[in-house]
Amino acid sequence: MREASIETLRDELAVAADTAVQRPVLIQSPGRQTIRAALAPWVREAARQRQVTIIASANESLMRWVDWLSDYEDVSLHKLNAATALESLDEHLDSARVTLATFAALRRQAVKEGLAASHRDVVIVDTLPLPGGQAYQLVAELTAGARYAVAISDSQAPESLPGAETIVVPAQKLYPGHRHDVVVKPINVLQSTAERQILAEAAPLLAGDADVSRSAAHAKLLVAAAQITDGDFGRTDAIWGLIDRIEALTADERLSAFTDLVAQYADRGPVVVLTGPLRAEAEYVRSYLESAGIAVVAQGRAELRLGRVTEEIPDHVRPVIISSWQSIEPDEVWLRDSTVIFWSQPAIRQAPLISLLSDIGAVREIIHLVDTPG
């Protein structure tokens, strides 16, 4: 095991790839998006001479590779699935230098046969699954048949790859010379007694999730109402009664205080608002911010590809970005030099992300709201 900075990572890989015995390499780092960006030029060079296969744990991770590699016009990308596996590999074997597939696709017989028949010169695994499962076994077989294999892993996870040399890129070396001493600040916001009571009553109907915002509770109750089976009249009445009471609440003081906070920090620099996973909650926050004259320049992954959105913003506009905190990685390009404000509750679930953001040091300040009785 040895440590490397993000600047020397590509050189480390080049040295490892040129050795007489190509041992697989396991890169451990909390900054997977930064690792992908650093590896993209290396993948491009490898693809000019060899067949490269990228296997990712989820389609979202795979699309991040597409984001980085699609900038290279001389690299052809081919996403593998069960419907097109054999036909597409036969058709593109000479031209599709980079083949991409998910762990789920590997379970399909057609995909396994297609990859077995192809030239697996270089295999990249993002992110290495836990040992013992079917996904790990499939990945181990795939990397074992490759001339050279690279796996990416969260540095806090206990994954391993047989015979691999481990290169560690710690959080502190992802942005050398550009790190901030991140300030984490809780800010109290008032929550009315009526709202607190409604959310407490809604908790048993929301799988015990009491610490949610008013907007998230409303959206979740609507989903629960749509899923009720015929004849469950008691549950139906309870859910619709809570929905009616939420809609009858007075102005959302929490949202008003939050909007003032966003406006205050947007005057100083970029602001990233992190909501929960529900699109309805993000839309609720965005609608209120825009009604207050605050421009939201991007919302969700579709609008946040590579952070290019921030490159297109006029100098006089302070960007405000909205994303789900569960879907981001702590080293996203568009997080750099921003103030991060968590809209969603509860803070305890956000603690690992807050810790990583602080360790990496790309953001300036992290603010999370704390509901207090009003």
C-alpha positions, 0 to 999 in steps of 0.5 A: 500500500502506498499513498499518492496525490491526485497529481501523481495518480496517473504517473503511478498507474502508468508505472504500474501498467508498464511493469513486467507483471501487471498486478491489479491496482486498487485505488482507495479514496473518498473522492471518486468523482475526482479519481474518475476525472484524473483517470479519464485522460489515462483511459483515453491513452489506453483506449488508443491501443487497447480495449478498455472495459469499465464496470460500474456498480450503478448506472449513475456511476456509469454516466459519470464516466460518460460525462468525462470521456465524451469530451474525447472525440477520438474515443468511442463509447459503447454501453453494453446491455443484454439486448445488444451484447453479442451483436454490438460487441461483434459490430464495434470490437475494432472501433468501440475502444471503451465498453461500459456495463453495470454490475446488474448487466454482468448477471445477464448471460448474453453480457457475460458471453459477450465480454468473455469473447472480447479483448479485455485488455484494461478493466476498470471497476467502479466501485468494487463490491463487497467480497462474498457476493455474486457481484464480487465474484463476477468482477473477480472473474472479469479482472482475472482475465484482463491484462491490467485491472484498476478498481476504485473503492471508498477508502472507508470500505473494507473491499479488497481485490486479490493480488492488488497493489493499493494506492491511497489518495486521502481526502486531504490530497484531492485538492492540494493548495485549494483546500478550505478550513470548512466551517460547519454551522447549525442554525436554529429555525422555528417550527410551530407547535401545530406543524410539529404535532402533525409531523409527529402524527405522520411518523407512523405512516411514514415508516417512522420518519418523523424528522422530515420537512413539511414539504417532504411529509406532504409529498410522502403522504400523497404517495402513501395515499395513492398506494392504499388498498381498497377497504383500508378506510381507517388508514385512508382517513388518517392520511388524507386528514394529515394532508389536509392539515398540512395544507391548512398550515400558515406560511412556512416560517422555516422556508422563509428563514431558509430563503433569507439564509440562501440570499445572504450567502448567495451575495458572497459566492456560490450556494448549493442547497441539498434537499431530500430524495423527493423531487417534490421537495426540491421543486417546493424549495426551488419555487419559493427561492425563485419567487423571492428573486433568487435564480436557481441555475441547476437542479438534479443530475440532468442539469449538473453534468460535470458542473459545466452549468457553472461555466455558463453563468454570467459573472453578475449572477451568483449561482444557486444549485439544488440537489439531493444530498443522497445522490451527490459525491463529496468531491463534485466539481460544482461544490468547489468554493461553495456554501452548502446549506442542508434543507433536509432533516435529520442532520444525523443521517447527513453526518458522514457526508458532512464529515467527508465534505469537511475532510476534502475541504472543497467547500467553504462552509456547511450549514444545516437547519435545526428545527426548534419549537416556536 
